[in-house]
Amino acid sequence: MSSRVRALWIGAHVAVTFLAFPFPVGGGVLDLGSFAAWGIPLTAAAAVRGLTPGRALGTGLLAGLLAQAAVLHWAFVVTYHYGNAPLLVGALAPFGMALYGSIFQGLWCGLLAWVARGVAAGAVGLAAPFALAAGWTFLDYARSFVMTGFPWGTLGYAQHGSPLMALAPWTGVVGLAFVTVLGGIGGLALLAPGTARALGVGDRRAGIAAIAVCLLLAVPARVAWAPPPEGDVVRAAVLQGNVEQGVKWSPDWAERTLAIYAGLTRRAAARGAELIAWPETAVPGSPDADEALRQRLVSLAAEVDATLVVGAVGVEFAPDDGPPRLFDSAYVITGEGVLGRYDKSHLVPFGEYLPFRPLLGRFIRAIATGSAGRDVTEGSGPRVFDVPLGERTVRVGVPICYELLFPDLMRRFAGAGGQLLLALTNDAWYGRSGAPYQFLSITKLRAAESGVWIGRSANTGISARIDGRGRVREQTGIFETDLLVGPVPPRRVDEGTTFYVRHGDAFAWACGAFVLAFGLVAGRASRRSPA
């Protein structure tokens, strides 16, 4: 393959990856993931056709870097527009963030070249599609924990609007990636066996086996995908105050912000809301440090006769008069007082804290420390609150923003007995980019994995009500002051949780084990073939 043709395939991979994730166009949203997702692994395979494993790894890394940077275009808005970074830093930010994901794609392309040698030797043709699908799946899973993880833009999220969502309660989001890779390779092997052999992904027999396994996984899951049993309906509200990031922490806006959310709270209560969620750090202050603010929120909850879940800054004072510890927190407030506080437990590196601060602090500064110029403190982990609602009690989990990216962390809210989730976030950082829509698709997967309804309260949008099958029942626009009020059925306490909540990423680890076992065979075949 000439370098020009290879460059065209890299360009095709970048284009199809970008189109696989939602982004705004004019007054609407273009979301082609259910179709474009199938082309992502195939264009990556075409871009590294005929290369040795080492060169395939490098080419795959380049293709992944460009493709992920296109998906993460919103990093420019975060760093330049709101982070006040120099223009050059803002322009490079998407590539800096994309470098992480590109490493995993490079590894998959190296695996592909290694598998191709086994196919050429006639040793692993039937197993090739399964090894490649399992490899992609485990690498996507690894992106959720290696170096604290950053799984934004992994392949499974592109299928958030497809029938493959039925796999999520069993396999988590990575199962959608597995079927996408396996089905794409299998389809290619059936329709164009010569091309499949040239790419080293299998032959017609392998294609038949791959499609058969895809059907065996997807069809029963879809047929059995019944709505989870639900308890008595809770009238829940999610508020969207639409406070611009540039003024969010301004003292001049503090009173105006509180007035906006108090007004929305009263409107929600007038529409029958008994549980009302405010977004992440909606309150420009801390109920722990400001007793007057605390009493004001308690009085508001008493006035509207509802339970408030309020995002604010948590503070813990040091006993020796040292600097207090700050938390990104959610407070559960009733008319009788503060019921409890949840502290965000998975923080944003370089945003809410600076990794290796003693080493890096001299050179770089976190850009999203919010109201303080120092690190936010990590919370102890997921927990649920027993929230009194009239004559009953409902167990509510309150994940905060970045935590929604991590399936294993999120499943623990449901595993701890959470009957419904209220997700608090502040997407104002992203501006009018594709990020708010991409983040909504991530939240849809968390609902489908756990089988639990999610009420999503976002400062500038998108706020939404999402059911236990990951379907958006109602949503707001972005950069609008709005609220949603509607029924949110809690999961019944006498019913079991989903397989994914109970067993976590067992499917991903099974894929990793398969690749390891496959490597023993493919490694021998590769060593017998010329470089």
Stockholm file with secondary structure:
# STOCKHOLM 1.0

chainA/1-531         MSSRVRALWIGAHVAVTFLAFPFPVGGGVLDLGSFAAWGIPLTAAAAVRGLTPGRALGTGLLAGLLAQAAVLHWAFVVTYHYGNAPLLVGALAPFGMALYGSIFQGLWCGLLAWVARGVAAGAVGLAAPFALAAGWTFLDYARSFVMTGFPWGTLGYAQHGSPLMALAPWTGVVGLAFVTVLGGIGGLALLAPGTARALGVGDRRAGIAAIAVCLLLAVPARVAWAPPPEGDVVRAAVLQGNVEQGVKWSPDWAERTLAIYAGLTRRAAARGAELIAWPETAVPGSPDADEALRQRLVSLAAEVDATLVVGAVGVEFAPDDGPPRLFDSAYVITGEGVLGRYDKSHLVPFGEYLPFRPLLGRFIRAIATGSAGRDVTEGSGPRVFDVPLGERTVRVGVPICYELLFPDLMRRFAGAGGQLLLALTNDAWYGRSGAPYQFLSITKLRAAESGVWIGRSANTGISARIDGRGRVREQTGIFETDLLVGPVPPRRVDEGTTFYVRHGDAFAWACGAFVLAFGLVAGRASRRSPA
#=GR chainA/1-531 SS CCHHHHHHHHHHHHHHHHHTSCEEETTEEECCHHHHTTHHHHHHHHHTTTCCHHHHHHHHHHHHHHHHHHHTTTHHIIIIIITCCCHHHHHHHHHHHHHHHHHHHHHHHHHHHHHHHHHHTTSSTTTHHHHHHHHHHHHHHHTTTGGGCCCTTCGGGGGTTSGGGGGHHHHCHHHHHHHHHHHHHHHHHHHCHHHHHHHTSCCHHHHHHHHHHHHHHHHHHHHTCCCCCBCSCEEEEEEECCCCTTTTTCHHHHHHHHHHHHHHHHHHHHTTCSEEECCTTCSSSCTTTCHHHHHHHHHHHHHHTSEEEEEEEEEECCTTSCCCEEEEEEEEEETTEEEEEEECCSCCBTTTBCTTHHHHTTTCCCSCCTTSSSCCCCCCCCCEEEEEETTEEEEEECCBGGGGGCHHHHHHHHHTTCSEEEEEECGGGGTTSSHHHHHHHHHHHHHHHHTCCEEEEESSSCCEEECTTSCEEEECCSSCCEEEEEEECCBCTTSCCCHHHHHCSHHHHHHHHHHHHHHHHHHHHHHHSCC
#=GC SS_cons         CCHHHHHHHHHHHHHHHHHTSCEEETTEEECCHHHHTTHHHHHHHHHTTTCCHHHHHHHHHHHHHHHHHHHTTTHHIIIIIITCCCHHHHHHHHHHHHHHHHHHHHHHHHHHHHHHHHHHTTSSTTTHHHHHHHHHHHHHHHTTTGGGCCCTTCGGGGGTTSGGGGGHHHHCHHHHHHHHHHHHHHHHHHHCHHHHHHHTSCCHHHHHHHHHHHHHHHHHHHHTCCCCCBCSCEEEEEEECCCCTTTTTCHHHHHHHHHHHHHHHHHHHHTTCSEEECCTTCSSSCTTTCHHHHHHHHHHHHHHTSEEEEEEEEEECCTTSCCCEEEEEEEEEETTEEEEEEECCSCCBTTTBCTTHHHHTTTCCCSCCTTSSSCCCCCCCCCEEEEEETTEEEEEECCBGGGGGCHHHHHHHHHTTCSEEEEEECGGGGTTSSHHHHHHHHHHHHHHHHTCCEEEEESSSCCEEECTTSCEEEECCSSCCEEEEEEECCBCTTSCCCHHHHHCSHHHHHHHHHHHHHHHHHHHHHHHSCC
//
